[in-house]
Amino acid sequence: MDELNVCVIGTGMISDFHLQSYKRNNRAKLYGVYDLSLDRASEKAARYGVQKVFRSLDEVFADPEVDAVSICTWNHTHAELGVKALEHGKHVLMEKPLAMSYPDALQIADAASDPDIVFQVGFVRRFAAGTRVLKTFIEDGLLGKIYYAKGTQLRRIGNPGGWFADRSRSGGGPLIDLGVHLLDVCWYLMGKPEVARIKGVTFNELGNRGNVEALSFYKAADYSADRNDVEDLAAAMITFKNGATLMLDVSFSLHAKKDETGIRLFGKKGGAELEPELVLMTEQNNTILNIHPQIDHLSIDFDEAFGAEIDHFVSCCLDGGKTEAPLVDGIEVMKMLDGIYESSKTGKEVVYDQAEQ
């Protein structure tokens, strides 16, 4: 196979990153799109030069010309669509989160029996230039043993509403929407240690804040200020079996001074900040040093990161390589997200049995 025929399923906002990235890749062909809204699918097809607008999902999966699918749909559909795609022999790039829950993620794993089929999870921060550069420094030992990491993404007012605020479709609020990326990239850079214990809390105090005037923020297409049954704020402490700890806090809505994103890792020999911009901290010749790598994007550039993610996926599908964001990682991240929600619900720490691992 010299060219990968791709169908993008779901043509909401996130699909634009997929569509433009496939369009730029000279080894991929935008063969098809599908969406519940035929008008929206047709508009995206016209904008990006997609060959075919599918009328049903059955038509997508039955078409032998479709080699791969990008699944960009509501979270509650991910497991079902992932299973169907695998059963029909399609390569899959699944937007995050992998599924609504850990048990749903395991359903996908049960269907992933063909080692020649690529299943990549949309952990786009793994493919950002800063992440890739930082990973090389970590692998070279600059940080030493990483024992603590912290991921923060606090929005003062940023609940998109619509399906994002509907737990039956999203599975949760900022934790499953924003926190999944922070949790993943920290865990990935820490070396993907096995989880031992999780303590989590969530709060739903502020709602959609539809009363706020004279301030614009991203809203889902089906936004309604009256609909919200997801958390405003989530925080967690995850302890791993190697003794390292990851702290996480994320919000859609919070009485904070300003929005804030931070990704920080600390090791025995040095530390690093990935956000708000890449910098490495260490000590040499009895002198404290801050190292600022000279790269194009010191903070994540989503166009660049999605482009790298899509290029990697296409290469894995055509060349038979192993993806840097495999299904097994998506399942483990989903287990940790479930652990945070479970701990918040019960008020107790979730402890993972040694035998389970």
C-alpha positions in Angstrom: 0.0 0.0 0.0 1.5 3.3 -1.1 -1.4 5.6 0.0 -3.6 5.5 3.1 -7.3 6.1 2.4 -8.8 7.8 5.5 -12.3 8.5 6.6 -12.8 11.0 9.4 -15.8 10.1 11.5 -17.3 13.1 13.3 -16.8 16.6 11.9 -16.9 18.8 14.9 -14.2 21.3 15.9 -11.5 18.8 16.6 -11.9 17.2 13.2 -10.4 20.3 11.5 -7.0 19.4 13.0 -7.3 15.9 11.6 -8.6 16.9 8.2 -5.9 19.6 7.6 -3.2 17.3 8.8 -4.2 14.5 6.5 -4.5 17.0 3.6 -0.9 18.1 4.1 0.4 14.5 4.2 1.4 13.3 0.8 0.9 9.6 1.7 -2.7 10.0 2.9 -5.8 10.5 0.9 -8.9 12.1 2.4 -11.3 9.5 1.1 -14.3 10.1 3.2 -16.1 11.9 6.0 -19.2 11.0 8.1 -21.2 13.0 10.6 -24.7 12.8 12.1 -25.2 16.1 10.4 -25.1 15.6 6.6 -24.8 19.3 6.0 -21.8 19.7 8.3 -20.1 16.6 6.8 -20.7 18.0 3.3 -19.3 21.4 4.3 -16.1 19.9 5.6 -15.8 17.7 2.5 -16.0 20.7 0.3 -13.6 22.7 2.4 -10.9 20.0 2.5 -11.4 18.3 -0.8 -12.7 15.0 0.6 -13.7 12.5 -2.1 -16.8 11.0 -0.4 -19.5 11.9 2.1 -20.9 8.8 3.8 -24.5 8.5 4.7 -24.1 5.9 7.5 -21.5 4.3 9.7 -22.3 0.9 8.2 -21.4 2.3 4.8 -18.1 3.5 6.2 -17.1 0.3 7.7 -18.3 -1.9 4.8 -16.3 0.1 2.2 -13.2 -1.9 1.3 -11.5 1.3 0.1 -11.4 2.8 3.6 -8.0 1.8 5.1 -8.2 3.9 8.3 -10.5 6.0 10.3 -10.0 9.0 12.6 -12.8 8.9 15.2 -13.6 12.4 16.4 -17.1 11.8 17.9 -18.7 12.2 21.3 -16.9 10.3 24.0 -19.8 7.8 24.7 -19.5 6.5 21.1 -15.7 5.8 21.2 -15.8 2.2 22.5 -18.5 1.1 20.1 -16.9 2.7 17.1 -13.5 1.5 18.0 -14.7 -2.1 18.2 -16.5 -1.9 14.9 -13.6 -0.4 13.1 -11.3 -3.1 14.4 -13.8 -5.8 13.5 -13.8 -4.5 9.9 -10.0 -4.4 9.7 -9.6 -0.6 9.8 -6.6 1.2 11.3 -7.8 3.5 14.0 -6.8 6.9 15.3 -9.1 7.5 18.3 -9.5 11.0 19.7 -9.0 11.2 23.5 -10.3 9.9 25.8 -10.1 6.3 24.6 -13.6 5.6 26.1 -16.1 6.7 28.7 -14.7 4.3 31.3 -12.1 1.7 32.0 -14.5 -1.2 31.3 -15.4 0.3 28.0 -11.7 0.6 27.1 -11.3 -3.1 27.8 -14.0 -3.8 25.2 -11.8 -2.2 22.6 -8.8 -4.3 23.8 -10.8 -7.5 23.4 -11.5 -6.6 19.7 -7.8 -5.7 19.0 -6.7 -9.2 18.0 -4.9 -8.4 14.7 -1.3 -7.2 15.3 -1.1 -5.7 11.8 -3.9 -3.2 12.6 -2.7 0.1 14.1 -4.7 1.5 17.0 -3.4 4.9 18.0 -4.8 7.0 20.9 -5.0 10.7 20.3 -2.5 11.8 23.0 -1.5 14.7 20.9 0.8 16.3 23.5 3.2 13.4 23.1 3.9 14.6 19.6 4.5 18.3 20.4 8.0 19.5 19.6 8.7 20.4 23.2 7.6 17.0 24.5 9.8 15.2 22.0 12.8 17.4 22.9 12.3 17.0 26.6 12.0 13.2 26.2 15.5 13.0 24.7 16.9 14.9 27.7 15.1 12.6 30.1 16.3 9.5 28.2 19.9 10.9 28.4 19.6 11.2 32.2 19.5 15.0 32.6 16.7 14.8 35.2 17.8 11.6 36.8 15.0 9.6 38.6 11.8 11.6 38.3 10.0 11.4 41.6 7.4 14.2 41.3 5.3 15.8 38.6 2.5 18.3 38.5 -0.1 19.0 35.8 -2.3 22.0 35.9 -4.9 23.5 33.5 -7.2 25.9 35.2 -9.8 27.8 33.2 -11.4 30.8 35.0 -14.5 30.5 32.7 -14.3 27.8 30.0 -17.1 25.3 30.3 -18.0 24.7 26.6 -21.5 23.4 27.6 -23.4 21.2 25.1 -22.2 17.7 25.0 -19.1 18.6 27.1 -21.4 19.4 30.0 -23.6 16.3 29.5 -22.1 13.4 31.5 -24.1 10.8 29.5 -22.2 11.8 26.4 -18.8 13.1 27.8 -18.2 10.9 30.8 -17.1 13.9 32.9 -15.9 17.5 32.8 -12.4 19.0 32.8 -10.8 15.8 34.1 -11.8 13.7 31.1 -11.5 16.6 28.6 -8.4 18.5 29.8 -6.9 16.3 32.5 -6.5 13.3 30.3 -3.8 15.2 28.3 -1.9 16.4 31.4 -2.1 13.1 33.1 -0.9 11.3 30.0 2.0 13.5 29.1 3.3 13.5 32.7 3.0 9.8 33.0 4.6 9.3 29.6 7.6 11.4 30.5 7.9 9.8 33.9 8.4 6.5 32.1 4.9 5.1 32.4 5.2 3.7 35.9 2.5 1.4 37.3 -0.1 3.0 39.4 -0.4 2.1 43.1 -2.8 4.5 44.7 -5.1 7.4 43.7 -6.9 10.0 45.8 -9.2 12.3 43.9 -11.8 15.0 44.5 -14.2 16.7 42.2 -16.5 19.8 42.6 -19.5 21.0 40.8 -20.2 24.5 42.3 -20.2 27.1 39.5 -22.0 25.4 36.5 -21.8 26.9 33.0 -21.8 30.5 34.2 -24.0 31.5 31.3 -24.7 34.7 33.3 -21.3 36.2 32.6 -21.5 39.0 30.0 -19.0 40.8 27.7 -16.6 37.9 27.7 -16.3 35.3 24.9 -15.2 31.7 25.3 -15.4 28.5 23.3 -18.9 27.0 23.3 -20.1 23.7 21.9 -22.5 23.8 18.9 -25.3 22.6 21.2 -24.4 25.0 24.0 -27.1 25.6 26.7 -26.4 27.5 29.9 -29.0 25.3 31.6 -27.3 22.0 31.0 -24.4 20.9 33.2 -24.0 17.8 35.3 -20.2 17.5 35.1 -17.5 18.7 37.5 -16.2 22.3 37.5 -12.9 21.3 39.2 -11.0 18.1 39.7 -7.8 17.4 41.7 -5.9 14.2 42.3 -2.7 12.7 43.7 -1.5 9.6 41.9 1.2 7.5 43.6 3.1 5.0 41.5 4.7 1.7 42.5 8.2 3.2 42.0 7.4 5.8 44.7 6.9 8.7 42.3 3.9 11.0 42.7 1.8 12.9 40.1 -0.4 15.8 41.2 -3.2 17.0 38.9 -5.7 19.9 39.0 -8.0 21.0 36.2 -11.0 23.2 35.9 -13.7 24.4 33.4 -14.8 27.1 35.8 -13.0 28.6 38.8 -12.7 31.9 40.6 -9.0 32.2 39.6 -7.2 35.4 38.6 -6.5 34.0 35.1 -6.3 30.9 33.1 -3.2 28.8 33.8 -1.5 25.8 32.2 1.6 24.2 33.8 3.4 20.9 33.3 6.4 20.3 35.5 8.6 17.3 36.3 11.2 17.0 39.0 14.0 14.5 39.3 17.1 13.9 41.4 19.5 15.6 38.9 17.2 18.2 37.4 13.7 19.4 36.6 11.7 20.6 33.6 8.8 22.7 32.7 6.9 21.7 29.5 4.3 24.4 29.9 3.9 27.4 29.9 7.2 27.0 28.0 9.9 24.5 27.8 12.8 25.0 30.2 15.1 22.6 31.9 16.6 23.3 35.4 19.7 21.6 36.7 23.0 22.2 38.6 26.5 22.0 37.2 29.9 23.1 38.7 28.1 24.2 41.9 25.9 26.5 39.8 22.2 26.5 39.3 21.3 26.5 35.6 18.2 27.1 33.6 18.4 25.7 30.0 16.2 27.2 27.3 16.2 25.0 24.2 16.1 26.9 21.0 13.1 25.4 19.1 10.3 26.9 17.1 7.6 26.4 19.7 8.5 26.5 23.4 4.8 26.0 24.2 2.6 23.5 22.4 1.5 24.5 18.9 -1.5 22.4 18.2 -1.3 22.7 14.4 2.3 21.4 14.6 1.5 18.7 17.2 -1.6 17.3 15.3 0.4 17.3 12.1 3.2 15.2 13.8 0.6 12.9 15.3 -1.2 12.3 12.0 2.1 11.9 10.1 3.2 9.3 12.7 -0.1 7.4 12.4 0.1 7.3 8.6 3.6 6.1 8.7 2.7 3.3 11.2 -0.1 2.2 9.0 1.9 2.2 5.8 5.3 1.1 7.1 4.3 -1.3 9.9 5.9 0.6 12.7 4.7 0.6 16.3 2.7 3.7 17.4 4.1 5.9 20.1 0.5 6.2 21.6 -0.7 2.6 21.6 -4.0 1.2 22.8 -2.5 -0.3 26.0 -1.5 3.2 27.1 -5.0 4.6 26.5 -6.3 1.8 28.7 -3.9 2.6 31.5 -4.8 6.3 31.4 -8.5 5.4 31.4 -7.9 3.3 34.5 -6.4 6.3 36.3 -9.2 8.6 35.2 -11.7 6.1 36.5 -9.7 5.9 39.8 -9.9 9.7 40.3 -13.7 9.7 39.8 -14.2 6.6 42.0 -12.1 8.2 44.8 -14.1 11.4 44.6 -17.4 9.4 44.7 -16.5 7.3 47.7 -14.2 9.7 49.5 -11.6 7.0 49.8 -8.3 6.3 48.3 -8.3 3.8 45.5 -5.6 1.1 46.0 -4.6 -1.1 43.1 -3.8 -4.7 43.9 -0.3 -6.0 43.1 -1.8 -9.0 41.3 -4.0 -6.9 39.1 -1.0 -5.3 37.5 
